[in-house]
Amino acid sequence: MDEVSTTLADESFRRAFRPRSVAILDASNDPARISGRALHYMLKVGYDGVIYPVNNWRDIVQGIAAFSPFQKCLPPALAYSVSYSSRCSATC
């Protein structure tokens, strides 16, 4: 691989595995629940990107301000989203 190809591959890997922002759909306040584990682990390891928990019923999830799926205020440049529920009506 030449230097340009290596740089592009590195950037693709970084975007996939070190996104600058993540939305967690139907994020739970309970880290023991499957829908709360991703947020819990991201906080535990010190994820340095922006986390957007999306929750229908809570304003704060695990200490982070949450978004309602009915709000249209998630950033358009969102890098990654994770969903653990088929009930979540958000479209990201």
C-alpha distance (Angstrom), angle and dihedral (degrees) to the residues before:
residue distance angle dihedral
M1 . . .
D2 3.76 . .
E3 3.81 123.5 .
V4 3.84 94.6 -97.5
S5 3.82 92.6 50.9
T6 3.80 91.0 47.7
T7 3.80 91.1 50.5
L8 3.83 91.6 49.6
A9 3.81 91.4 47.7
D10 3.81 91.0 49.5
E11 3.82 91.0 50.1
S12 3.82 92.2 48.8
F13 3.79 90.5 50.0
R14 3.81 91.8 48.7
R15 3.80 92.6 50.0
A16 3.79 91.8 50.8
F17 3.80 99.0 42.8
R18 3.83 103.4 25.6
P19 3.80 105.3 36.8
R20 3.80 118.0 -179.8
S21 3.81 91.7 -133.8
V22 3.80 136.6 19.5
A23 3.80 131.7 -168.6
I24 3.80 114.5 -154.7
L25 3.80 107.7 -157.7
D26 3.81 116.9 -145.6
A27 3.82 89.6 4.8
S28 3.80 113.1 -170.1
N29 3.77 126.7 -138.5
D30 3.82 87.5 -142.3
P31 3.83 110.9 81.7
A32 3.81 90.1 -160.7
R33 3.82 91.6 64.8
I34 3.78 118.7 85.5
S35 3.82 89.7 -119.6
G36 3.82 90.7 54.4
R37 3.79 100.5 44.9
A38 3.81 99.4 79.8
L39 3.80 92.1 53.3
H40 3.81 91.6 44.2
Y41 3.80 93.2 51.8
M42 3.80 93.5 44.0
L43 3.80 89.7 54.0
K44 3.79 92.2 43.4
V45 3.81 94.8 54.5
G46 3.80 93.6 42.2
Y47 3.81 100.9 -110.6
D48 3.80 103.8 -159.3
G49 3.80 99.1 -155.5
V50 3.80 128.7 85.9
I51 3.81 116.9 -80.9
Y52 3.81 121.0 -155.2
P53 3.82 110.8 -168.6
V54 3.81 110.8 -162.8
N55 3.81 116.1 -155.2
N56 3.81 132.6 161.0
W57 3.80 96.5 -147.9
R58 3.82 110.7 29.2
D59 3.78 133.7 66.8
I60 3.82 92.1 -160.9
V61 3.81 126.3 34.8
Q62 3.81 118.5 -169.7
G63 3.79 89.9 -22.3
I64 3.81 97.1 -48.9
A65 3.81 125.0 107.7
A66 3.80 107.4 -105.3
F67 3.77 130.4 -144.6
S68 3.77 126.3 -136.4
P69 3.81 114.8 -126.9
F70 3.81 85.6 -127.7
Q71 3.82 92.1 62.1
K72 3.76 117.3 90.0
C73 3.80 94.9 -152.2
L74 3.81 105.1 103.2
P75 3.78 109.5 117.0
P76 3.80 117.3 -96.0
A77 3.82 90.2 -133.8
L78 3.80 93.4 61.9
A79 3.81 107.2 153.8
Y80 3.81 102.6 -159.0
S81 3.79 141.4 1.0
V82 3.80 132.8 -159.5
S83 3.80 124.8 -161.1
Y84 3.79 127.9 -170.6
S85 3.78 99.7 171.5
S86 3.76 137.7 63.0
R87 3.84 89.1 -153.4
C88 3.78 95.7 67.7
S89 3.77 110.0 108.1
A90 3.80 96.8 -167.4
T91 3.76 119.6 120.4
C92 3.77 113.2 -152.1
